[in-house]
Amino acid sequence: MAPRKSTLDNLEIAASAALEKLGKDLVAIDLTEQMVLSEVFLLVSGANERQIDAIGDEIELRLSAQGEKPARREYSPHWILLDYEDLVVHIQTQEIRQYYMLERLWNDCPRIELSAVKADEAVRGGKK
């Protein structure tokens, strides 16, 4: 089973919003074979608390424009979780992301290629 098109569309919107606010190291994880409640995790790093706030606000703004509201929003100074049920976005400072290593926790799940990331890399000449 693969994520639904609507989930993938929202994933691309969220990824594009994160990149606009200079989010780094975006990773999308397909959870359809592992979880019932969520289809995709999007992991994003920010340099500091202000940046992760800006990334979270931009993602909420963009998805809200599509009629999507988070079912839950959890906030700490170093980690924001936006739960759109099918899509869950984790925005973390780089230190917290390295500490919790969610990619490693979900290492057996396939990754989803993000066209927003490919486009951003093309514009920046392959630099992250």
DSSP file (Angstrom, degrees, kcal/mol; ACC not computed):
  #  RESIDUE AA STRUCTURE BP1 BP2  ACC     N-H-->O    O-->H-N    N-H-->O    O-->H-N    TCO  KAPPA ALPHA  PHI   PSI    X-CA   Y-CA   Z-CA
    1    1 A M              0   0    0      0, 0.0    32,-0.1     0, 0.0    31,-0.1   0.000 360.0 360.0 360.0 138.7    0.0    0.0    0.0
    2    2 A A        -     0   0    0     30,-0.1     3,-0.1     1,-0.1    37,-0.0  -0.776 360.0 -83.3-114.4 160.3    1.3    3.5   -0.8
    3    3 A P        -     0   0    0      0, 0.0    -1,-0.1     0, 0.0    27,-0.0  -0.305  54.5-101.6 -60.0 146.7    0.3    6.9    0.5
    4    4 A R     >  -     0   0    0      1,-0.1     4,-2.3    -3,-0.0     3,-0.3  -0.282  27.1-112.8 -67.5 156.5   -2.8    8.4   -1.1
    5    5 A K  H  > S+     0   0    0      1,-0.2     4,-2.8     2,-0.2     5,-0.2   0.885 117.5  55.3 -58.0 -41.2   -2.4   11.1   -3.7
    6    6 A S  H  > S+     0   0    0      1,-0.2     4,-2.2     2,-0.2    -1,-0.2   0.880 108.6  48.4 -62.4 -37.1   -3.9   13.7   -1.3
    7    7 A T  H  > S+     0   0    0     -3,-0.3     4,-2.3     2,-0.2    -1,-0.2   0.918 112.2  48.2 -67.3 -43.3   -1.3   12.9    1.3
    8    8 A L  H  X S+     0   0    0     -4,-2.3     4,-2.1     2,-0.2    -2,-0.2   0.870 110.2  52.5 -65.5 -36.5    1.5   13.1   -1.2
    9    9 A D  H  X S+     0   0    0     -4,-2.8     4,-2.0     2,-0.2    -1,-0.2   0.938 111.4  45.7 -62.9 -46.1    0.1   16.5   -2.4
   10   10 A N  H  X S+     0   0    0     -4,-2.2     4,-2.7     1,-0.2    -2,-0.2   0.861 109.6  56.5 -65.0 -35.0    0.1   17.8    1.1
   11   11 A L  H  X S+     0   0    0     -4,-2.3     4,-2.6     2,-0.2    -1,-0.2   0.925 107.7  47.1 -60.5 -45.7    3.6   16.4    1.7
   12   12 A E  H  X S+     0   0    0     -4,-2.1     4,-2.5     2,-0.2    -2,-0.2   0.881 111.7  50.9 -65.6 -38.1    4.9   18.4   -1.3
   13   13 A I  H  X S+     0   0    0     -4,-2.0     4,-2.3     2,-0.2    -2,-0.2   0.940 112.8  46.0 -63.2 -46.4    3.2   21.6   -0.1
   14   14 A A  H  X S+     0   0    0     -4,-2.7     4,-2.4     2,-0.2    -2,-0.2   0.902 113.1  49.6 -63.7 -41.6    4.7   21.1    3.4
   15   15 A A  H  X S+     0   0    0     -4,-2.6     4,-2.4     2,-0.2    -1,-0.2   0.916 110.9  49.3 -64.4 -42.9    8.1   20.4    2.0
   16   16 A S  H  X S+     0   0    0     -4,-2.5     4,-2.0     1,-0.2    -1,-0.2   0.908 111.6  49.2 -62.4 -42.4    8.0   23.5   -0.3
   17   17 A A  H  X S+     0   0    0     -4,-2.3     4,-1.3     2,-0.2    -2,-0.2   0.908 110.8  50.3 -63.4 -42.5    6.9   25.6    2.7
   18   18 A A  H  <>S+     0   0    0     -4,-2.4     5,-3.2     1,-0.2     3,-0.3   0.910 110.4  49.4 -63.0 -42.3    9.8   24.3    4.8
   19   19 A L  H ><5S+     0   0    0     -4,-2.4     3,-1.9     3,-0.2    -1,-0.2   0.872 104.4  59.0 -65.5 -36.4   12.3   24.9    2.1
   20   20 A E  H 3<5S+     0   0    0     -4,-2.0    -1,-0.2     1,-0.3    -2,-0.2   0.852 107.7  46.6 -61.0 -33.1   11.0   28.5    1.7
   21   21 A K  T 3<5S-     0   0    0     -4,-1.3    -1,-0.3    -3,-0.3    -2,-0.2   0.099 127.4-101.6 -96.9  21.9   11.9   29.1    5.3
   22   22 A L  T < 5 +     0   0    0     -3,-1.9    -3,-0.2     1,-0.2    25,-0.2   0.769  58.9 171.6  66.7  30.9   15.3   27.5    4.9
   23   23 A G      < -     0   0    0     -5,-3.2     2,-0.3    -6,-0.1    23,-0.2  -0.392  17.9-150.0 -63.1 150.3   14.4   24.1    6.4
   24   24 A K  E     +A   45   0A   0     21,-2.7    21,-2.6     1,-0.2    -1,-0.0  -0.823  57.8  19.1-124.9 160.6   17.2   21.6    6.0
   25   25 A D  E    S-     0   0A   0     -2,-0.3     2,-0.2   103,-0.2    -1,-0.2   0.865  71.7-166.4  52.9  48.3   17.7   17.9    5.6
   26   26 A L  E     +     0   0A   0     -3,-0.2     2,-0.4    18,-0.1    18,-0.2  -0.478   9.5 179.3 -69.1 131.7   14.1   17.1    4.6
   27   27 A V  E     -A   43   0A   0     16,-1.9    16,-3.1    -2,-0.2     2,-0.5  -0.997  13.6-160.1-135.4 128.8   13.2   13.4    4.8
   28   28 A A  E     -AB  42 112A   0     84,-0.5    84,-2.5    -2,-0.4     2,-0.5  -0.946  10.4-161.3-110.8 128.3    9.8   11.9    4.0
   29   29 A I  E     -AB  41 111A   0     12,-2.8    12,-2.0    -2,-0.5     2,-0.7  -0.935  14.2-137.4-116.3 126.8    9.1    8.5    5.4
   30   30 A D  E     +A   40   0A   0     80,-3.0    10,-0.2    -2,-0.5     3,-0.2  -0.733  26.1 172.3 -82.8 114.4    6.4    6.2    4.0
   31   31 A L    >>  +     0   0    0      8,-3.5     4,-2.8    -2,-0.7     3,-1.7   0.292  41.9 111.9-105.0   7.7    4.7    4.6    7.0
   32   32 A T  T 34 S+     0   0    0      7,-0.7    -1,-0.1     1,-0.3   -30,-0.1   0.781  82.3  43.9 -60.0 -28.7    1.8    2.9    5.2
   33   33 A E  T 34 S+     0   0    0     -3,-0.2    -1,-0.3     6,-0.1    -2,-0.1   0.591 121.9  39.1 -88.3 -10.2    3.1   -0.6    6.0
   34   34 A Q  T <4 S+     0   0    0     -3,-1.7     2,-0.3     1,-0.2    -2,-0.2   0.730 113.5  39.9-110.3 -30.4    4.0    0.2    9.6
   35   35 A M     <  -     0   0    0     -4,-2.8    -1,-0.2     3,-0.3    -4,-0.0  -0.894  48.0-160.0-128.4 152.9    1.2    2.4   11.0
   36   36 A V  S    S+     0   0    0     -2,-0.3    -1,-0.1    -3,-0.1    -4,-0.0   0.785  92.6  47.8 -94.4 -35.5   -2.6    2.6   10.7
   37   37 A L  S    S+     0   0    0      1,-0.1     2,-0.3     2,-0.0    -5,-0.1   0.804 113.5  36.3 -82.7 -30.8   -3.1    6.2   11.8
   38   38 A S        -     0   0    0     -7,-0.2    -3,-0.3     1,-0.1    48,-0.2  -0.929  49.7-169.2-127.3 148.5   -0.5    8.0    9.7
   39   39 A E  S    S+     0   0    0     47,-2.1    -8,-3.5    -2,-0.3    -7,-0.7   0.772  73.9  20.7-100.2 -35.4    0.8    7.5    6.1
   40   40 A V  E     -Ac  30  87A   0     46,-2.4    48,-2.5   -10,-0.2     2,-0.4  -0.995  53.7-156.3-142.5 139.6    3.8    9.8    6.0
   41   41 A F  E     -Ac  29  88A   0    -12,-2.0   -12,-2.8    -2,-0.4     2,-0.5  -0.940  11.4-160.0-105.8 137.9    6.3   11.5    8.4
   42   42 A L  E     -Ac  28  89A   0     46,-2.5    48,-3.1    -2,-0.4     2,-0.5  -0.987   7.9-162.1-115.1 121.7    8.1   14.6    7.1
   43   43 A L  E     +Ac  27  90A   0    -16,-3.1   -16,-1.9    -2,-0.5     2,-0.4  -0.888  12.6 175.6-105.3 132.4   11.3   15.4    9.1
   44   44 A V  E     - c   0  91A   0     46,-2.5    48,-2.8    -2,-0.5     2,-0.4  -0.996  17.0-147.8-137.4 139.1   12.7   18.9    8.8
   45   45 A S  E     -Ac  24  92A   0    -21,-2.6   -21,-2.7    -2,-0.4     2,-0.3  -0.855  11.0-169.4-106.2 144.8   15.7   20.6   10.6
   46   46 A G  E     - c   0  93A   0     46,-2.3    48,-1.2    -2,-0.4   -23,-0.1  -0.937  28.3-126.2-127.3 155.2   15.9   24.2   11.5
   47   47 A A  S    S-     0   0    0     -2,-0.3     2,-0.3    46,-0.2    48,-0.1   0.805  84.4 -11.3 -70.9 -30.1   19.0   26.1   12.8
   48   48 A N  S  > S-     0   0    0     45,-0.1     4,-2.3     1,-0.1     5,-0.2  -0.910  81.5 -79.6-158.9-180.0   17.3   27.5   15.9
   49   49 A E  H  > S+     0   0    0     -2,-0.3     4,-2.1     1,-0.2     5,-0.2   0.891 123.2  52.3 -61.1 -42.7   14.0   28.0   17.7
   50   50 A R  H  > S+     0   0    0      1,-0.2     4,-2.3     2,-0.2    -1,-0.2   0.908 110.2  49.1 -61.3 -41.4   13.0   31.0   15.7
   51   51 A Q  H  > S+     0   0    0      2,-0.2     4,-2.6     1,-0.2    -1,-0.2   0.913 109.2  49.8 -69.0 -41.3   13.5   29.2   12.4
   52   52 A I  H  X S+     0   0    0     -4,-2.3     4,-2.5     1,-0.2    -1,-0.2   0.877 110.8  52.2 -66.5 -32.6   11.6   26.1   13.5
   53   53 A D  H  X S+     0   0    0     -4,-2.1     4,-2.7    -5,-0.2    -2,-0.2   0.937 110.7  47.3 -61.4 -46.5    8.7   28.4   14.5
   54   54 A A  H  X S+     0   0    0     -4,-2.3     4,-2.2     2,-0.2    -2,-0.2   0.892 112.3  49.6 -63.7 -40.3    8.8   30.1   11.1
   55   55 A I  H  X S+     0   0    0     -4,-2.6     4,-2.4     2,-0.2    -1,-0.2   0.944 112.6  47.3 -63.6 -48.0    8.9   26.7    9.3
   56   56 A G  H  X S+     0   0    0     -4,-2.5     4,-2.4     1,-0.2    -2,-0.2   0.910 112.1  49.7 -60.6 -43.6    5.9   25.5   11.3
   57   57 A D  H  X S+     0   0    0     -4,-2.7     4,-2.5     1,-0.2    -1,-0.2   0.905 111.3  49.0 -62.2 -41.8    3.9   28.7   10.7
   58   58 A E  H  X S+     0   0    0     -4,-2.2     4,-2.5     2,-0.2     5,-0.2   0.895 110.9  49.5 -67.9 -39.8    4.6   28.6    6.9
   59   59 A I  H  X S+     0   0    0     -4,-2.4     4,-2.6     2,-0.2     5,-0.3   0.941 112.9  47.3 -62.9 -46.6    3.6   24.9    6.7
   60   60 A E  H  X S+     0   0    0     -4,-2.4     4,-2.4     1,-0.2    -2,-0.2   0.913 112.4  50.2 -60.8 -42.5    0.4   25.6    8.6
   61   61 A L  H  X S+     0   0    0     -4,-2.5     4,-1.7     2,-0.2    -2,-0.2   0.934 113.4  44.6 -60.9 -47.9   -0.4   28.7    6.4
   62   62 A R  H  X S+     0   0    0     -4,-2.5     4,-0.5     1,-0.2    -2,-0.2   0.907 116.7  44.1 -67.1 -42.8    0.1   26.8    3.2
   63   63 A L  H ><>S+     0   0    0     -4,-2.6     5,-2.7     1,-0.2     3,-0.8   0.852 109.5  57.3 -72.7 -32.0   -1.9   23.7    4.2
   64   64 A S  H ><5S+     0   0    0     -4,-2.4     3,-2.0    -5,-0.3    -1,-0.2   0.873  99.7  59.1 -61.7 -37.3   -4.6   25.9    5.7
   65   65 A A  H 3<5S+     0   0    0     -4,-1.7    -1,-0.2     1,-0.3    -2,-0.2   0.729 104.7  51.4 -63.7 -21.0   -4.9   27.5    2.2
   66   66 A Q  T <<5S-     0   0    0     -3,-0.8    -1,-0.3    -4,-0.5    -2,-0.2   0.311 127.9-101.1 -95.4   6.4   -5.7   24.0    1.0
   67   67 A G  T < 5S+     0   0    0     -3,-2.0     2,-0.5     1,-0.3    -3,-0.2   0.605  80.4 134.6  85.7  12.4   -8.4   23.6    3.7
   68   68 A E      < -     0   0    0     -5,-2.7    -1,-0.3    -6,-0.1    -2,-0.2  -0.826  29.6-178.8-100.4 131.0   -6.2   21.4    5.9
   69   69 A K        -     0   0    0     -2,-0.5     2,-0.1    -3,-0.1    -9,-0.0  -0.975  34.0-107.2-123.6 140.6   -6.0   22.1    9.6
   70   70 A P        -     0   0    0      0, 0.0    14,-0.3     0, 0.0     3,-0.1  -0.450  13.8-148.7 -68.1 137.5   -3.8   20.1   12.0
   71   71 A A  S    S+     0   0    0     12,-2.6     2,-0.3     1,-0.3    13,-0.2   0.792  87.1   9.5 -69.9 -28.2   -5.7   17.7   14.3
   72   72 A R  E     -D   83   0A   0     11,-1.4    11,-3.0     2,-0.0     2,-0.4  -0.992  61.6-166.5-152.7 143.9   -2.9   18.3   16.8
   73   73 A R  E     -D   82   0A   0     -2,-0.3     2,-0.4     9,-0.2     9,-0.2  -0.978   9.6-171.4-133.3 120.6    0.0   20.7   17.2
   74   74 A E  E     -D   81   0A   0      7,-2.5     7,-2.7    -2,-0.4     2,-0.4  -0.926   8.0-168.5-113.5 138.5    2.6   20.1   19.8
   75   75 A Y  E     +D   80   0A   0     -2,-0.4     5,-0.2     5,-0.2    -2,-0.0  -0.984  19.7 157.0-132.5 132.6    5.2   22.7   20.6
   76   76 A S  E >   -D   79   0A   0      3,-1.7     3,-1.0    -2,-0.4    -2,-0.0  -0.924  56.5-100.9-135.8 163.9    8.5   22.7   22.5
   77   77 A P  T 3  S+     0   0    0      0, 0.0   -25,-0.1     0, 0.0   -24,-0.1   0.744 121.9  31.3 -58.8 -21.4   11.3   25.2   21.9
   78   78 A H  T 3  S+     0   0    0      1,-0.2    15,-2.2   -26,-0.1     2,-0.3   0.438 122.1  40.8-116.2  -1.2   13.3   22.6   20.0
   79   79 A W  E <   -DE  76  92A   0     -3,-1.0    -3,-1.7    13,-0.2     2,-0.4  -0.944  54.2-171.9-154.8 124.3   10.6   20.5   18.4
   80   80 A I  E     -DE  75  91A   0     11,-3.0    11,-3.0    -2,-0.3     2,-0.5  -0.973   8.2-164.1-116.2 132.8    7.3   21.2   16.7
   81   81 A L  E     -DE  74  90A   0     -7,-2.7    -7,-2.5    -2,-0.4     2,-0.6  -0.977   3.1-170.2-117.4 124.1    4.9   18.4   15.7
   82   82 A L  E     -DE  73  89A   0      7,-2.6     7,-2.9    -2,-0.5     2,-0.8  -0.961   8.6-162.0-113.1 114.5    2.1   19.1   13.2
   83   83 A D  E     +DE  72  88A   0    -11,-3.0   -12,-2.6    -2,-0.6   -11,-1.4  -0.851  23.6 165.5-105.1 106.5   -0.3   16.2   13.0
   84   84 A Y        -     0   0    0      3,-3.0     2,-2.1    -2,-0.8     3,-0.2   0.043  53.0-121.8-100.9  22.6   -2.5   16.2    9.9
   85   85 A E  S    S+     0   0    0      1,-0.3   -46,-0.2     2,-0.1    -1,-0.1  -0.487 106.8  39.2  69.3 -71.9   -3.4   12.6   10.6
   86   86 A D  S    S+     0   0    0     -2,-2.1   -46,-2.4   -48,-0.2   -47,-2.1   0.828 125.5  41.1 -73.3 -29.7   -2.2   11.2    7.3
   87   87 A L  E     -c   40   0A   0     -3,-0.2    -3,-3.0   -48,-0.2     2,-0.5  -0.977  68.5-172.1-120.3 126.5    0.8   13.5    7.3
   88   88 A V  E     -cE  41  83A   0    -48,-2.5   -46,-2.5    -2,-0.5     2,-0.5  -0.983   9.2-157.8-119.6 125.0    2.8   14.2   10.5
   89   89 A V  E     -cE  42  82A   0     -7,-2.9    -7,-2.6    -2,-0.5     2,-0.6  -0.893   4.4-166.2-107.3 125.7    5.5   16.9   10.3
   90   90 A H  E     -cE  43  81A   0    -48,-3.1   -46,-2.5    -2,-0.5     2,-0.6  -0.955   5.0-174.3-109.7 117.6    8.4   16.9   12.8
   91   91 A I  E     +cE  44  80A   0    -11,-3.0   -11,-3.0    -2,-0.6     2,-0.3  -0.960  17.3 168.3-114.5 116.7   10.3   20.2   12.8
   92   92 A Q  E     -cE  45  79A   0    -48,-2.8   -46,-2.3    -2,-0.6   -13,-0.2  -0.905  39.8-107.9-130.4 152.0   13.4   20.0   15.0
   93   93 A T  E  >  -c   46   0A   0    -15,-2.2     4,-2.5    -2,-0.3     5,-0.2  -0.422  44.7-108.3 -66.6 158.4   16.5   21.9   15.8
   94   94 A Q  H  > S+     0   0    0    -48,-1.2     4,-2.2     1,-0.2     5,-0.2   0.867 118.4  53.2 -60.6 -37.4   19.5   20.1   14.4
   95   95 A E  H  > S+     0   0    0      2,-0.2     4,-1.8     1,-0.2    -1,-0.2   0.927 111.0  44.9 -64.7 -45.4   20.7   19.1   17.9
   96   96 A I  H  > S+     0   0    0      2,-0.2     4,-2.7     1,-0.2     5,-0.3   0.892 111.6  53.4 -66.8 -39.6   17.4   17.5   18.8
   97   97 A R  H  X S+     0   0    0     -4,-2.5     4,-2.3     1,-0.2     5,-0.3   0.913 110.1  47.2 -62.6 -41.5   17.1   15.8   15.5
   98   98 A Q  H  < S+     0   0    0     -4,-2.2    -1,-0.2    -5,-0.2    -2,-0.2   0.860 113.2  50.2 -66.8 -34.3   20.6   14.3   16.0
   99   99 A Y  H  < S+     0   0    0     -4,-1.8    -2,-0.2    -5,-0.2    -1,-0.2   0.941 120.1  32.2 -69.8 -47.9   19.6   13.2   19.5
  100  100 A Y  H  < S-     0   0    0     -4,-2.7     5,-0.2    -5,-0.1    -2,-0.2   0.768  83.8-163.4 -84.9 -26.6   16.3   11.5   18.7
  101  101 A M    >X  +     0   0    0     -4,-2.3     4,-1.6    -5,-0.3     3,-0.8   0.889  12.4 178.3  45.2  57.7   17.3   10.2   15.2
  102  102 A L  H 3> S+     0   0    0     -5,-0.3     4,-2.1     1,-0.3    -1,-0.1   0.817  75.9  64.3 -59.4 -31.1   13.8    9.5   14.0
  103  103 A E  H 34 S+     0   0    0      1,-0.2    -1,-0.3     2,-0.2    -2,-0.1   0.908 104.2  46.4 -58.3 -40.6   15.2    8.4   10.7
  104  104 A R  H X4 S+     0   0    0     -3,-0.8     3,-1.5     1,-0.2    -1,-0.2   0.882 108.0  55.5 -70.1 -37.7   17.0    5.6   12.4
  105  105 A L  H 3< S+     0   0    0     -4,-1.6     3,-0.3     1,-0.3    -1,-0.2   0.879 118.6  34.2 -60.1 -38.1   13.9    4.6   14.3
  106  106 A W  T >< S+     0   0    0     -4,-2.1     3,-1.8     1,-0.2    -1,-0.3  -0.071  81.2 128.2-106.6  31.2   12.0    4.3   11.1
  107  107 A N  T <   +     0   0    0     -3,-1.5    -1,-0.2     1,-0.3    -2,-0.1   0.765  66.8  58.8 -61.4 -28.6   15.0    3.0    9.1
  108  108 A D  T 3  S+     0   0    0     -3,-0.3    -1,-0.3    -4,-0.2    -2,-0.1   0.511  90.0  90.4 -81.6  -3.0   13.1    0.0    7.7
  109  109 A C  S <  S-     0   0    0     -3,-1.8   -78,-0.1     1,-0.1    -3,-0.0  -0.701  85.2-106.8 -93.0 144.2   10.4    2.2    6.1
  110  110 A P        -     0   0    0      0, 0.0   -80,-3.0     0, 0.0     2,-0.3  -0.321  29.6-125.8 -67.5 151.9   10.8    3.4    2.5
  111  111 A R  E     -B   29   0A   0    -82,-0.2     2,-0.5    -4,-0.1   -82,-0.2  -0.682  15.3-134.9 -93.6 151.8   11.7    7.0    1.8
  112  112 A I  E     -B   28   0A   0    -84,-2.5   -84,-0.5    -2,-0.3     2,-0.3  -0.932  17.9-127.1-109.3 126.8    9.6    9.2   -0.5
  113  113 A E        -     0   0    0     -2,-0.5     2,-0.6   -86,-0.1     3,-0.1  -0.559  22.0-143.8 -72.9 133.1   11.5   11.4   -3.0
  114  114 A L     >  -     0   0    0     -2,-0.3     4,-1.9     1,-0.1     3,-0.3  -0.877  10.6-159.8-103.5 119.7   10.4   15.0   -2.7
  115  115 A S  H  > S+     0   0    0     -2,-0.6     4,-2.5     1,-0.2     5,-0.2   0.829  94.1  60.7 -66.5 -29.8   10.1   17.0   -6.0
  116  116 A A  H  > S+     0   0    0      2,-0.2     4,-2.2     1,-0.2    -1,-0.2   0.886 105.6  47.4 -63.1 -38.1   10.3   20.2   -3.9
  117  117 A V  H  > S+     0   0    0     -3,-0.3     4,-2.6     2,-0.2    -2,-0.2   0.914 111.2  50.3 -69.5 -42.9   13.8   19.2   -2.6
  118  118 A K  H  X S+     0   0    0     -4,-1.9     4,-2.1     1,-0.2    -2,-0.2   0.917 112.3  47.5 -61.3 -42.4   15.0   18.2   -6.1
  119  119 A A  H  X S+     0   0    0     -4,-2.5     4,-2.1     2,-0.2    -1,-0.2   0.908 111.9  50.2 -65.0 -41.6   13.8   21.6   -7.5
  120  120 A D  H  X S+     0   0    0     -4,-2.2     4,-2.2     1,-0.2    -2,-0.2   0.906 110.5  49.5 -64.0 -41.7   15.5   23.4   -4.6
  121  121 A E  H  <>S+     0   0    0     -4,-2.6     5,-4.7     1,-0.2     6,-0.4   0.884 109.3  52.5 -64.5 -38.0   18.8   21.6   -5.2
  122  122 A A  H ><5S+     0   0    0     -4,-2.1     3,-0.8     3,-0.2    -2,-0.2   0.911 110.8  47.0 -63.8 -41.9   18.6   22.4   -8.9
  123  123 A V  H 3<5S+     0   0    0     -4,-2.1    -2,-0.2     1,-0.2    -1,-0.2   0.889 115.9  44.9 -65.8 -39.3   18.2   26.1   -8.1
  124  124 A R  T ><5S-     0   0    0     -4,-2.2     3,-0.6    -5,-0.2    -1,-0.2   0.360 119.4-108.0 -88.7   5.9   21.0   26.0   -5.6
  125  125 A G  T < 5S-     0   0    0     -3,-0.8    -3,-0.2    -4,-0.3    -4,-0.1   0.846  73.9 -52.9  73.5  33.1   23.3   24.0   -7.8
  126  126 A G  T 3 <S+     0   0    0     -5,-4.7     2,-0.3     1,-0.3    -1,-0.2   0.454 103.8 132.0  83.6  -0.4   23.1   20.8   -5.8
  127  127 A K    <         0   0    0     -3,-0.6    -1,-0.3    -6,-0.4    -3,-0.2  -0.634 360.0 360.0 -87.3 143.9   24.0   22.4   -2.5
  128  128 A K              0   0    0     -2,-0.3  -103,-0.2    -3,-0.1    -1,-0.1   0.408 360.0 360.0 -97.4 360.0   22.0   21.7    0.6
